[in-house]
């Protein structure tokens, strides 16, 4: 999947803000906040609450690093979808996108993942514009639903079941997942363990790499014991 650069509308907040300029800034395209309703943007930064609908990611001045990480996860997912739908896409492209984002969306909203799957099934049958609009709406609202420990555990166990690890490595992964579920370890521990041993389908899941490595490392320096998406221990 090609690299993307999210478009973020800035409203009433200088880009010189430390977190934005030092961490997020190098990876996004800033656009004037007043144009947010006129052009395709993937998120918005503002000095306070603004309108725009719950499906549009919003980062407010004063939000902490975890909020920044959740914002980053969503705007990069939005940007990947926007890039796909802006091109000459076909049913196979949408199926591939949906498949690669499966674990990421399941960690947020399993019901909407299934709903999105029904939309994908209509690609090639229904008008492309109708499919694109409906899929985008469901996908974005799915990611607007917060991830939870329980949903992350389900995703991790699902991935583990597809890896075919030897008994010792499987036991190690299960122990890491159980430690995360019990609050004794951050999500990064089982997630990193599984991704290092993953191949093919599991390796390519955006769940394990929701945004560029450089941004992941920068966010990791702010809270090194947590998952890249900002999930609390």
Order of alpha helices (4+ residues) and beta strands (2+ residues): beta-beta-beta-beta-alpha-alpha-alpha-alpha-alpha-alpha-alpha-alpha-alpha-alpha
